[in-house]
Amino acid sequence: MLKKLFIPGPVTVSEDVLEKMGTQMIGHRSKDASVLQRSVSDKMRQLMYTKNEILLSTSSGSGLMEGAIRSCTQKRAAVFSVGAFGDRWFKMAKANGVPADKFSSEMGQPTTPEMVEAALSTGKYDLITITHNETSTGVMNPVAEIAEVIKRYPDVIFCLDTVSSLAGTKIPVDELGVDICIASTQKCLGLPPGLAVCSFSQKALDAARKVENRGLYFDLVELYDYIQKKDYQYPSTPSISHMYALDYQLTKILDEGLDKRFARHLEMAKYVREWAAENFALLPEEKYASNTLTTIKNTKEISIKDLNGKLGEKGYAISNGYGDLKDKTFRIAHMADTTLDEIKELLTIIDEIMKE
């Protein structure tokens, strides 16, 4: 049975978007490919509120995360973690021989501006990574406050992981001073997995040019230079199918209206939070709770596996906790093309199962 997915990704994809994935191929070195890629980039700039260049990668978001920290760190990276995906960014740094230090928050707690100030004031770091939205803990970091601190250190490259939040909440890249803002298709953008995207500032480009060993496939300078030289084409064969679908979906997102889209996500988030508080408890403090996914404490010690099994019989799926939180929490995503009515329907069914 096909299930309606309320998991941290991939999301259930609209049929019309899936149909665009089946568009017949064009040559990736053709003028049509350049037109398609340029269209995607122009729409992504609107969604990201940026004038910076847009880079695509046929990979998960992790590919561009690794590319960012390897390509742009000359001295040392300050990696801030509020869960599993911040930890992953640190692991990437170490695996690539990039000098880095990790600054972790307690489970369910955010990265604070004070933590960032304490690290950057040492003068040791020329790159910082922040996870905007952590799907393991359901924490959405106070990125606007953090950005104000980072702006006081203009030589530091600001990398932001928005894999699970871009297109679900407003992220004004240029206003925040973000140099590399990274996302991927399978979450709030509402596409199948397989394509990652990032904005790339001139400051990040200038810094990266000074780094000798940037790798190859995820070398952000190579991606940038190639699309400038070859009119928005890529050094390796890209996923044309994803590009067709993303171009189409971005038009739908812009037609919905960005403010309306963000408001819809927030409305769903508030509804799930209220339900969680009434029936269980939130893991993060509510003011740091994600607008795209809610992590709920399993205070009643129910079997999440059994709950999901019964949901599956009815055509739905939620997610258990991640890593050490596997049985201690469960997660309900409310992102992409999901509606409030679908969220209400899901929670009503969970209530019925709980009564049984």
NUBATI-785872 format. One record per residue (C-alpha): x, y, z; residue number from 1; residue in one letter. Coordinates in Angstrom, 3 decimals, always signed. Layout:
<fibas>
FIBA:X:Y:Z:NUM:A $
...
</fibas>
This chain:
<fibas>
FIBA:+0.000:+0.000:+0.000:1:M $
FIBA:+1.287:+3.459:-0.883:2:L $
FIBA:+1.486:+5.601:+2.230:3:K $
FIBA:+1.033:+9.313:+2.676:4:K $
FIBA:+4.351:+10.376:+4.190:5:L $
FIBA:+4.649:+12.607:+7.246:6:F $
FIBA:+8.318:+11.767:+7.755:7:I $
FIBA:+11.370:+14.085:+7.649:8:P $
FIBA:+11.882:+13.244:+3.994:9:G $
FIBA:+11.362:+12.161:+1.368:10:P $
FIBA:+7.928:+13.714:+1.220:11:V $
FIBA:+4.897:+12.607:-0.760:12:T $
FIBA:+5.320:+14.236:-4.174:13:V $
FIBA:+2.398:+15.711:-6.119:14:S $
FIBA:+1.412:+13.740:-9.207:15:E $
FIBA:+1.964:+16.679:-11.562:16:D $
FIBA:+5.511:+17.111:-10.244:17:V $
FIBA:+6.174:+13.386:-10.701:18:L $
FIBA:+4.952:+13.673:-14.276:19:E $
FIBA:+7.527:+16.410:-14.938:20:K $
FIBA:+10.243:+13.974:-13.806:21:M $
FIBA:+9.232:+11.849:-16.809:22:G $
FIBA:+9.907:+14.591:-19.359:23:T $
FIBA:+11.936:+13.292:-22.294:24:Q $
FIBA:+15.697:+13.927:-22.128:25:M $
FIBA:+17.570:+16.757:-23.796:26:I $
FIBA:+21.301:+17.016:-24.329:27:G $
FIBA:+22.949:+18.374:-21.201:28:H $
FIBA:+25.283:+20.427:-23.423:29:R $
FIBA:+22.426:+21.932:-25.437:30:S $
FIBA:+21.018:+25.453:-25.417:31:K $
FIBA:+17.782:+24.022:-24.024:32:D $
FIBA:+19.683:+22.723:-20.990:33:A $
FIBA:+21.160:+26.185:-20.424:34:S $
FIBA:+17.705:+27.766:-20.619:35:V $
FIBA:+16.333:+25.226:-18.127:36:L $
FIBA:+19.158:+25.680:-15.633:37:Q $
FIBA:+19.018:+29.466:-15.879:38:R $
FIBA:+15.278:+29.346:-15.194:39:S $
FIBA:+15.827:+27.195:-12.098:40:V $
FIBA:+18.526:+29.557:-10.823:41:S $
FIBA:+16.421:+32.690:-11.337:42:D $
FIBA:+13.492:+31.176:-9.416:43:K $
FIBA:+15.748:+29.846:-6.657:44:M $
FIBA:+17.119:+33.358:-6.165:45:R $
FIBA:+13.570:+34.575:-5.540:46:Q $
FIBA:+12.931:+31.791:-3.033:47:L $
FIBA:+16.230:+32.451:-1.246:48:M $
FIBA:+15.943:+36.249:-1.385:49:Y $
FIBA:+19.437:+36.490:-2.844:50:T $
FIBA:+21.364:+37.965:-5.747:51:K $
FIBA:+24.109:+35.358:-5.349:52:N $
FIBA:+24.868:+32.649:-7.883:53:E $
FIBA:+22.996:+29.348:-7.577:54:I $
FIBA:+24.798:+26.004:-7.878:55:L $
FIBA:+23.145:+22.614:-8.435:56:L $
FIBA:+24.573:+19.222:-7.543:57:S $
FIBA:+23.251:+15.807:-8.512:58:T $
FIBA:+23.560:+14.531:-4.951:59:S $
FIBA:+21.903:+14.823:-1.591:60:S $
FIBA:+22.360:+18.026:+0.394:61:G $
FIBA:+25.256:+16.329:+2.158:62:S $
FIBA:+27.283:+16.616:-1.048:63:G $
FIBA:+27.175:+20.407:-1.031:64:L $
FIBA:+27.710:+20.482:+2.729:65:M $
FIBA:+30.926:+18.539:+2.241:66:E $
FIBA:+31.847:+20.695:-0.745:67:G $
FIBA:+31.312:+23.894:+1.235:68:A $
FIBA:+33.459:+23.011:+4.229:69:I $
FIBA:+36.231:+21.540:+2.070:70:R $
FIBA:+36.208:+24.232:-0.604:71:S $
FIBA:+36.077:+27.301:+1.620:72:C $
FIBA:+38.034:+26.584:+4.816:73:T $
FIBA:+41.545:+28.019:+4.695:74:Q $
FIBA:+42.291:+28.172:+8.407:75:K $
FIBA:+39.770:+26.370:+10.648:76:R $
FIBA:+36.025:+25.680:+10.690:77:A $
FIBA:+33.681:+26.235:+13.633:78:A $
FIBA:+30.945:+23.616:+13.325:79:V $
FIBA:+27.853:+24.183:+15.468:80:F $
FIBA:+25.671:+21.162:+16.133:81:S $
FIBA:+22.187:+20.770:+17.595:82:V $
FIBA:+21.879:+17.133:+16.590:83:G $
FIBA:+22.791:+14.439:+14.082:84:A $
FIBA:+23.230:+16.646:+11.029:85:F $
FIBA:+25.527:+19.164:+12.673:86:G $
FIBA:+27.542:+16.172:+13.826:87:D $
FIBA:+27.626:+14.980:+10.219:88:R $
FIBA:+29.091:+18.294:+9.043:89:W $
FIBA:+31.899:+17.904:+11.588:90:F $
FIBA:+32.480:+14.326:+10.440:91:K $
FIBA:+32.798:+15.597:+6.863:92:M $
FIBA:+35.424:+18.115:+7.921:93:A $
FIBA:+37.506:+15.480:+9.678:94:K $
FIBA:+37.168:+13.004:+6.781:95:A $
FIBA:+38.507:+15.653:+4.379:96:N $
FIBA:+41.377:+16.720:+6.603:97:G $
FIBA:+39.802:+20.119:+7.258:98:V $
FIBA:+40.783:+21.531:+10.683:99:P $
FIBA:+37.562:+21.988:+12.650:100:A $
FIBA:+36.091:+22.225:+16.123:101:D $
FIBA:+32.566:+21.186:+17.077:102:K $
FIBA:+30.351:+23.181:+19.410:103:F $
FIBA:+27.380:+21.097:+20.539:104:S $
FIBA:+24.202:+22.145:+22.297:105:S $
FIBA:+22.348:+19.930:+24.731:106:E $
FIBA:+19.698:+17.703:+23.174:107:M $
FIBA:+16.722:+19.825:+22.173:108:G $
FIBA:+18.537:+23.106:+22.780:109:Q $
FIBA:+19.535:+25.625:+20.081:110:P $
FIBA:+22.818:+27.158:+19.038:111:T $
FIBA:+22.828:+30.529:+20.767:112:T $
FIBA:+24.318:+33.835:+19.599:113:P $
FIBA:+26.454:+33.784:+22.747:114:E $
FIBA:+27.990:+30.446:+21.746:115:M $
FIBA:+28.832:+31.806:+18.299:116:V $
FIBA:+30.317:+35.009:+19.730:117:E $
FIBA:+32.496:+33.027:+22.137:118:A $
FIBA:+33.913:+30.934:+19.299:119:A $
FIBA:+34.430:+33.627:+16.671:120:L $
FIBA:+35.948:+36.107:+19.123:121:S $
FIBA:+38.970:+33.811:+19.428:122:T $
FIBA:+39.970:+34.678:+15.850:123:G $
FIBA:+40.716:+31.004:+15.174:124:K $
FIBA:+38.023:+30.442:+12.548:125:Y $
FIBA:+37.476:+31.576:+8.967:126:D $
FIBA:+34.339:+29.489:+8.334:127:L $
FIBA:+31.264:+28.707:+10.406:128:I $
FIBA:+28.525:+26.129:+9.813:129:T $
FIBA:+25.044:+26.428:+11.300:130:I $
FIBA:+22.180:+23.956:+11.014:131:T $
FIBA:+19.057:+26.058:+10.523:132:H $
FIBA:+16.600:+23.233:+11.109:133:N $
FIBA:+17.593:+19.966:+12.797:134:E $
FIBA:+15.208:+17.124:+11.975:135:T $
FIBA:+16.510:+14.787:+14.689:136:S $
FIBA:+15.553:+17.121:+17.546:137:T $
FIBA:+12.997:+19.386:+15.873:138:G $
FIBA:+15.026:+22.497:+16.725:139:V $
FIBA:+14.926:+25.544:+14.459:140:M $
FIBA:+17.861:+27.756:+15.374:141:N $
FIBA:+17.393:+31.530:+15.886:142:P $
FIBA:+19.282:+32.238:+12.684:143:V $
FIBA:+18.498:+35.963:+12.541:144:A $
FIBA:+20.086:+36.503:+15.972:145:E $
FIBA:+23.033:+34.282:+15.107:146:I $
FIBA:+23.532:+36.157:+11.836:147:A $
FIBA:+23.866:+39.477:+13.669:148:E $
FIBA:+26.840:+38.047:+15.558:149:V $
FIBA:+28.473:+36.608:+12.430:150:I $
FIBA:+28.170:+39.967:+10.650:151:K $
FIBA:+30.650:+41.365:+13.159:152:R $
FIBA:+33.242:+38.992:+11.675:153:Y $
FIBA:+33.211:+39.909:+7.959:154:P $
FIBA:+36.126:+37.635:+7.067:155:D $
FIBA:+34.272:+34.500:+8.237:156:V $
FIBA:+32.414:+32.439:+5.614:157:I $
FIBA:+28.853:+31.730:+6.815:158:F $
FIBA:+27.498:+28.314:+5.736:159:C $
FIBA:+23.868:+27.483:+6.528:160:L $
FIBA:+22.193:+24.073:+6.251:161:D $
FIBA:+18.569:+24.704:+5.226:162:T $
FIBA:+18.006:+21.228:+3.817:163:V $
FIBA:+14.814:+20.712:+5.826:164:S $
FIBA:+13.572:+24.298:+5.972:165:S $
FIBA:+14.070:+26.086:+2.640:166:L $
FIBA:+10.657:+26.655:+1.004:167:A $
FIBA:+8.972:+25.973:+4.356:168:G $
FIBA:+9.998:+29.125:+6.190:169:T $
FIBA:+11.476:+32.439:+5.087:170:K $
FIBA:+15.276:+32.451:+4.793:171:I $
FIBA:+16.418:+35.856:+3.473:172:P $
FIBA:+19.935:+34.842:+2.464:173:V $
FIBA:+21.365:+38.263:+1.600:174:D $
FIBA:+19.768:+40.007:+4.578:175:E $
FIBA:+21.250:+37.370:+6.906:176:L $
FIBA:+24.659:+37.585:+5.239:177:G $
FIBA:+24.734:+33.871:+4.396:178:V $
FIBA:+27.544:+32.986:+1.995:179:D $
FIBA:+26.522:+29.399:+1.223:180:I $
FIBA:+22.909:+28.373:+1.819:181:C $
FIBA:+22.339:+24.677:+1.140:182:I $
FIBA:+19.146:+22.719:+0.508:183:A $
FIBA:+17.955:+19.590:-1.269:184:S $
FIBA:+14.847:+18.579:-3.140:185:T $
FIBA:+13.182:+15.882:-1.041:186:Q $
FIBA:+11.875:+17.998:+1.821:187:K $
FIBA:+10.093:+21.371:+1.699:188:C $
FIBA:+10.729:+21.766:-2.025:189:L $
FIBA:+8.464:+18.757:-2.576:190:G $
FIBA:+10.462:+16.728:-5.117:191:L $
FIBA:+12.002:+13.249:-5.095:192:P $
FIBA:+15.498:+13.042:-3.583:193:P $
FIBA:+18.552:+13.378:-5.774:194:G $
FIBA:+19.309:+17.060:-6.332:195:L $
FIBA:+20.958:+19.596:-4.034:196:A $
FIBA:+21.131:+23.359:-4.441:197:V $
FIBA:+23.054:+26.192:-2.829:198:C $
FIBA:+23.595:+29.909:-3.100:199:S $
FIBA:+27.245:+30.929:-3.435:200:F $
FIBA:+28.473:+34.421:-2.627:201:S $
FIBA:+31.385:+36.291:-4.167:202:Q $
FIBA:+33.038:+36.294:-0.751:203:K $
FIBA:+32.835:+32.495:-0.578:204:A $
FIBA:+34.171:+32.209:-4.127:205:L $
FIBA:+37.136:+34.457:-3.351:206:D $
FIBA:+37.938:+32.430:-0.230:207:A $
FIBA:+37.627:+29.113:-2.039:208:A $
FIBA:+40.039:+30.165:-4.778:209:R $
FIBA:+42.742:+30.317:-2.092:210:K $
FIBA:+42.155:+26.707:-0.982:211:V $
FIBA:+44.396:+24.258:-2.831:212:E $
FIBA:+42.784:+20.839:-2.318:213:N $
FIBA:+39.080:+21.297:-2.868:214:R $
FIBA:+38.389:+17.823:-4.269:215:G $
FIBA:+36.752:+17.522:-7.679:216:L $
FIBA:+33.075:+16.559:-7.871:217:Y $
FIBA:+32.072:+18.866:-4.996:218:F $
FIBA:+34.586:+21.620:-5.779:219:D $
FIBA:+32.363:+24.693:-5.616:220:L $
FIBA:+34.824:+26.775:-7.640:221:V $
FIBA:+34.743:+24.193:-10.433:222:E $
FIBA:+30.928:+24.275:-10.454:223:L $
FIBA:+30.854:+28.068:-10.410:224:Y $
FIBA:+33.478:+28.598:-13.110:225:D $
FIBA:+31.982:+25.989:-15.408:226:Y $
FIBA:+28.488:+27.473:-15.443:227:I $
FIBA:+29.943:+30.931:-16.120:228:Q $
FIBA:+32.068:+29.646:-18.990:229:K $
FIBA:+29.543:+27.186:-20.440:230:K $
FIBA:+26.351:+29.236:-20.028:231:D $
FIBA:+24.742:+27.410:-17.113:232:Y $
FIBA:+25.940:+23.910:-17.873:233:Q $
FIBA:+27.774:+21.589:-15.486:234:Y $
FIBA:+31.093:+19.732:-15.614:235:P $
FIBA:+29.372:+16.391:-14.887:236:S $
FIBA:+26.094:+15.149:-16.339:237:T $
FIBA:+23.306:+16.612:-14.171:238:P $
FIBA:+19.901:+15.105:-13.413:239:S $
FIBA:+17.870:+16.730:-16.184:240:I $
FIBA:+14.744:+15.041:-14.804:241:S $
FIBA:+15.125:+16.770:-11.445:242:H $
FIBA:+15.797:+20.074:-13.150:243:M $
FIBA:+12.546:+19.837:-15.127:244:Y $
FIBA:+10.589:+19.002:-11.989:245:A $
FIBA:+12.290:+21.663:-9.885:246:L $
FIBA:+11.653:+24.357:-12.480:247:D $
FIBA:+7.980:+23.377:-12.558:248:Y $
FIBA:+7.668:+23.126:-8.764:249:Q $
FIBA:+9.353:+26.488:-8.212:250:L $
FIBA:+6.759:+28.077:-10.482:251:T $
FIBA:+4.038:+26.488:-8.335:252:K $
FIBA:+5.730:+27.731:-5.147:253:I $
FIBA:+5.983:+31.278:-6.466:254:L $
FIBA:+2.391:+31.144:-7.715:255:D $
FIBA:+1.209:+30.061:-4.260:256:E $
FIBA:+2.996:+33.129:-2.894:257:G $
FIBA:+5.996:+32.823:-0.602:258:L $
FIBA:+4.319:+34.537:+2.353:259:D $
FIBA:+1.270:+32.295:+1.988:260:K $
FIBA:+3.463:+29.201:+1.751:261:R $
FIBA:+5.409:+30.090:+4.870:262:F $
FIBA:+2.174:+30.898:+6.725:263:A $
FIBA:+0.742:+27.496:+5.744:264:R $
FIBA:+3.774:+25.724:+7.168:265:H $
FIBA:+3.591:+27.720:+10.385:266:L $
FIBA:-0.133:+27.016:+10.745:267:E $
FIBA:+0.498:+23.274:+10.415:268:M $
FIBA:+3.382:+23.469:+12.887:269:A $
FIBA:+1.295:+25.261:+15.504:270:K $
FIBA:-1.500:+22.722:+15.150:271:Y $
FIBA:+0.878:+19.774:+15.663:272:V $
FIBA:+2.591:+21.511:+18.593:273:R $
FIBA:-0.740:+22.075:+20.337:274:E $
FIBA:-1.690:+18.447:+19.798:275:W $
FIBA:+1.714:+17.301:+21.059:276:A $
FIBA:+1.504:+19.459:+24.188:277:A $
FIBA:-1.968:+18.141:+24.960:278:E $
FIBA:-1.143:+14.472:+24.418:279:N $
FIBA:+2.623:+14.162:+24.961:280:F $
FIBA:+5.280:+16.926:+25.127:281:A $
FIBA:+7.575:+18.779:+22.743:282:L $
FIBA:+11.264:+17.914:+22.809:283:L $
FIBA:+12.529:+21.461:+22.093:284:P $
FIBA:+11.352:+24.588:+23.837:285:E $
FIBA:+8.438:+25.902:+21.757:286:E $
FIBA:+10.155:+29.135:+20.727:287:K $
FIBA:+12.871:+27.007:+19.098:288:Y $
FIBA:+10.461:+24.466:+17.586:289:A $
FIBA:+10.714:+23.789:+13.867:290:S $
FIBA:+8.115:+25.116:+11.435:291:N $
FIBA:+8.526:+22.093:+9.162:292:T $
FIBA:+8.757:+19.119:+11.530:293:L $
FIBA:+7.762:+18.454:+15.143:294:T $
FIBA:+9.771:+16.171:+17.427:295:T $
FIBA:+7.555:+14.851:+20.209:296:I $
FIBA:+8.622:+13.264:+23.493:297:K $
FIBA:+7.194:+9.781:+23.941:298:N $
FIBA:+6.007:+10.554:+27.479:299:T $
FIBA:+3.421:+7.737:+27.410:300:K $
FIBA:+6.114:+5.225:+26.407:301:E $
FIBA:+3.999:+3.802:+23.613:302:I $
FIBA:+5.477:+1.537:+20.955:303:S $
FIBA:+6.181:+3.889:+18.062:304:I $
FIBA:+6.766:+0.832:+15.888:305:K $
FIBA:+3.274:-0.505:+16.655:306:D $
FIBA:+1.719:+2.933:+16.163:307:L $
FIBA:+3.376:+3.296:+12.784:308:N $
FIBA:+2.325:-0.220:+11.873:309:G $
FIBA:-1.322:+0.605:+12.497:310:K $
FIBA:-0.951:+3.926:+10.686:311:L $
FIBA:+0.523:+2.032:+7.752:312:G $
FIBA:-2.594:-0.133:+7.560:313:E $
FIBA:-4.558:+3.069:+7.063:314:K $
FIBA:-2.129:+4.493:+4.502:315:G $
FIBA:-0.032:+6.851:+6.629:316:Y $
FIBA:+3.541:+6.992:+7.939:317:A $
FIBA:+5.247:+9.077:+10.597:318:I $
FIBA:+8.815:+8.666:+11.866:319:S $
FIBA:+10.309:+7.338:+15.054:320:N $
FIBA:+13.107:+9.207:+16.799:321:G $
FIBA:+16.583:+9.503:+15.294:322:Y $
FIBA:+19.622:+7.756:+16.761:323:G $
FIBA:+19.632:+7.817:+20.563:324:D $
FIBA:+16.121:+9.303:+20.462:325:L $
FIBA:+14.679:+6.356:+18.527:326:K $
FIBA:+12.118:+5.184:+21.114:327:D $
FIBA:+12.154:+8.316:+23.262:328:K $
FIBA:+10.599:+10.531:+20.586:329:T $
FIBA:+8.611:+10.399:+17.380:330:F $
FIBA:+8.434:+12.921:+14.565:331:R $
FIBA:+5.673:+14.347:+12.422:332:I $
FIBA:+6.684:+16.345:+9.358:333:A $
FIBA:+4.497:+19.104:+7.956:334:H $
FIBA:+6.251:+20.327:+4.869:335:M $
FIBA:+6.152:+20.802:+1.097:336:A $
FIBA:+2.631:+20.430:-0.359:337:D $
FIBA:+1.052:+19.025:+2.820:338:T $
FIBA:-2.099:+20.844:+3.941:339:T $
FIBA:-3.570:+21.596:+7.353:340:L $
FIBA:-6.529:+19.343:+6.565:341:D $
FIBA:-4.151:+16.433:+5.936:342:E $
FIBA:-2.427:+17.113:+9.262:343:I $
FIBA:-5.788:+17.181:+11.066:344:K $
FIBA:-6.749:+13.905:+9.407:345:E $
FIBA:-3.484:+12.263:+10.470:346:L $
FIBA:-3.762:+13.372:+14.093:347:L $
FIBA:-7.393:+12.270:+14.292:348:T $
FIBA:-6.356:+8.788:+13.158:349:I $
FIBA:-3.518:+8.717:+15.723:350:I $
FIBA:-6.032:+9.689:+18.429:351:D $
FIBA:-8.295:+6.810:+17.362:352:E $
FIBA:-5.406:+4.350:+17.442:353:I $
FIBA:-4.366:+5.598:+20.881:354:M $
FIBA:-7.864:+5.004:+22.235:355:K $
FIBA:-7.732:+1.434:+20.982:356:E $
</fibas>
